[in-house]
Amino acid sequence: MNDVTLALLAFLPLVLAGVLLVGLRMPARTAMPLVYVVTALIALFAWEVSFNRVLASTLQGLILTVSILWIIFGAILLLNTLKHSGGIAAIRKGFSGISPDRRVQALIVGWLFGCFIEGASGFGTPAAVAAPLMVALGFPALAAVVVGMMIQSTPVSFGAVGTPIVVGVSGGLNRDVIVAQLEAGGYGWLEYFRLITAEVAIVHGLVGILMPLVLVVIMVRFFGANKSWKEGLSITPFALFTGISFVVPYVLAGVLLGPEFPSMIGALIGLAIVVPAARRGFLIPKDTWDFPERKSWPDEWLGKFDIKLDDIVGKTPISTFMGWVPYVLLAAFLVATRTIDPLRETLTALSFGWSNILGEAGVTGSIAPLYLPGGILLFVALLTALLHRMRFGELKAAFSESSRTILGAGFVLIFTIPMVRILINSGVNAADLVSMPVAMAQFVADSVGEIYPFFAPAVGALGAFIAGSNTVSNLMLSDFQFNVAQQLGLSSVFMVALQSVGAAAGNMIAIHNVVAASATVGLLGREGITLRITILPTLYYLVVAGTIALIGFYVIGVSDPLMRISAG
């Protein structure tokens, strides 16, 4: 079997998922089991992966599924707790004081607050937190999920306190070989690593400055009464102001401080600038945009448990400040648990896992329930019950509603994530073939030659589409991107940075991220609709990043220490 045939077979599960979900509008609960079976068969018979490794990869995926479901459960529980405590009504009232314009609300709650949660926690948490919050504020469930998915772009490379860079890039490169080359020229790993971080921040800054505008324009076009691009573009000055307020501190933090805090610092400074400006009407257009009347919403916009604030009666009013306290505590606890070593070590001490599953080297899975965002969300939900003086029956109702919701998401994810792990782990096989994701990437590189840099971000996005993770995409493909750069005589730093940027953008269309976000607002079964919309901002990100790549390599002539060493 030749390389082209193998590459096409490797692409088949992704193409099949796209056709079933987007083309045929098949619910993920039906499509993903079929995609899992096809993936397993390709691994067994084309890649000659042992049955034991396929089974071990499936079990590894199931362990990861538990981790993701734990996060989803925590996000839904906090939402339902606030629903029954009256906190959601207080939050909605507070936002009406900033601006009744839904475009402004999407930029503040979706983009800026979501970027902060991404920086603190990552791993799909922003969509799981921001989407239900927007539903509670009166957004259609589908619009909330689409906005939540578009958050999964610029901040993602520095999500979870820099994990995609610190773990993904650093772990994905052949560090020993690179360090040996660097030391020969009097350089060190830290300088090389900081250059990667800085270039990731700069490229994201250039592309991401327009993401708030893209987010609003797409929301207005697909969820407005008039289906108008113009109504979205009318808020351009304020959207650009929001983008600049986030991007400038974000880039400076990436260049000067490293990978841990750009997204959090950018979001915090952005909120501090944008919220007061919005209250004063700065750059906000005179027209106030809203969704159509609720009674006219199509059924596909509605989740199974849309929050109707009119259902909450007889509650003692809660102040806007007290309504927001749980989310402030959530952000504070997420940052503390990721930055304070003794606290992190305490929470990670309770961990369940399986190393070398079924004897397969490197196939390992674990779950740390207290350290994962799900554990922190649960703690904040219980704390909220005390702060808001909830009755036991109200808290019990919140737990019951959250438990029922999680069952639908679980069925889809138990096929989606094991499918991903089979793809990733297929590099160990009797046929001595590279893994399926690497085979796909090599096919793309060989097909396009010197214009490969334009497609480098798309390769990163492909890895994230498969794995649903910037970190995993970087682990899989950073070394491949490094080697392509070396073969073409181009900057390996810039190429690896493009890998991380593209992998961040790929999160907007990662199937199990869409499933996870959909689950939090009761929208399971309509993932294909979300994907058809979020492919647009993904294409924007990849085309602009690819164009920046061509300019950087062939016009500006970006270089790095390894190029200077080889030239000397």
JOWOQUI-V764459 format. One line per field, one symbol per residue. psi: psi as a letter, one per 40 degrees, with the letter a starting at -180 (. if undefined). A space follows every 50 residues. Layout:
psi: ???
This chain:
psi: hidddddddddddddddddddddefhidddddddddddddddddddefhi ddddddddddddddddddddddddddddddddddeeddddddddddddhe hddddddddccddddddddddafeddddddddddddeeiiddddddddde dgcdeddfiffedddddddddeigddddddddddeeiidddddddddddd dddddddededddddddddddeeidefhdddddeeddddddddddddddd dddddddaededdddddddddddddddddeehehidhhhiiiideehide ehiefhhhdeehieihhiiddddeddddddddddddeeehdddddddedh hhihighfehhegiiihgdddidddddddddddddddefiiddddddddd dddddddddddddeddddddddddeeehieefiiiddddddddddddebe edddedddddddddddefhdddddddeddddddddddefihddddddddd dddddeddehdedddddddeeffiefdddddddedddddddddddddddd dddeddfhiiddddddd.
